Amino acid sequence: MAQKTVTTTVSVTPADVLFLSWAAGVNASGMFREALTEQMTFREIERSQLIRQVDAALRAGYDLDDLVAQTSSMEDLDALLEPTSHRHEHTNE
């Protein structure tokens, strides 16, 4: 299964741009991932569990846009993937 990589744009202030130009070795995407990890820890979301759940949802026929539109928490994602949940039908035609 091909994975879809999602990119995003982050707005930075002029001071941020200047600092990043001074510190050319700074890994901004790494800093972003580190900040996400901190927030996930704060919200008690286990990254490996989230990865498993998202992979399961993608295999079940949901796409990332579906997940964004239909969930806002791990509980929502769990409910979406419950075996009795038939909210999304996927056909391979």
ZISUL-V859470 format. One record per residue. RES is the residue in one letter. OMEGA is omega in whole degrees, -180 to 180 (* if undefined). BURIAL is b if it has 16 or more other C-alpha atoms within 10 Angstrom, else e. D_LAST is the distance of its C-alpha to the last C-alpha in whole Angstrom. Layout:
BEGIN
[[RES/OMEGA/BURIAL/D_LAST] [RES/OMEGA/BURIAL/D_LAST]]
END
This chain:
BEGIN
[[M/178/e/16] [A/178/e/18] [Q/178/e/20] [K/177/e/20] [T/-180/e/24] [V/176/e/25] [T/180/e/29] [T/178/e/31] [T/179/e/35] [V/177/e/38] [S/178/e/41] [V/179/e/44] [T/176/e/48] [P/179/e/50] [A/177/e/52] [D/-180/e/49] [V/180/e/48] [L/179/e/52] [F/-180/e/51] [L/177/e/48] [S/177/e/50] [W/-174/e/53] [A/-174/e/51] [A/-178/e/49] [G/-179/e/48] [V/178/e/46] [N/-176/e/43] [A/179/e/41] [S/175/e/38] [G/177/e/39] [M/178/e/42] [F/180/e/39] [R/178/e/37] [E/178/e/40] [A/177/e/41] [L/179/e/37] [T/178/e/38] [E/-180/e/41] [Q/178/e/40] [M/178/e/37] [T/178/e/40] [F/-178/e/42] [R/178/e/39] [E/175/e/39] [I/179/e/35] [E/-175/e/35] [R/-178/e/33] [S/177/e/31] [Q/179/e/30] [L/179/e/29] [I/179/e/27] [R/-177/e/26] [Q/179/b/25] [V/178/b/23] [D/179/e/21] [A/179/e/20] [A/178/b/19] [L/177/b/17] [R/-180/e/15] [A/176/e/15] [G/175/e/12] [Y/170/b/15] [D/-175/e/16] [L/178/e/20] [D/176/e/20] [D/-177/e/19] [L/179/b/22] [V/-177/e/24] [A/-170/e/24] [Q/-178/e/24] [T/173/e/27] [S/-180/e/30] [S/176/e/31] [M/180/e/30] [E/177/e/31] [D/-179/e/28] [L/177/b/26] [D/-179/b/27] [A/179/e/26] [L/-176/b/23] [L/178/b/22] [E/-179/e/24] [P/-179/e/22] [T/-179/e/23] [S/180/e/22] [H/-177/e/19] [R/-175/e/19] [H/177/e/16] [E/-176/e/12] [H/176/e/9] [T/179/e/6] [N/-180/e/4] [E/*/e/0]]
END
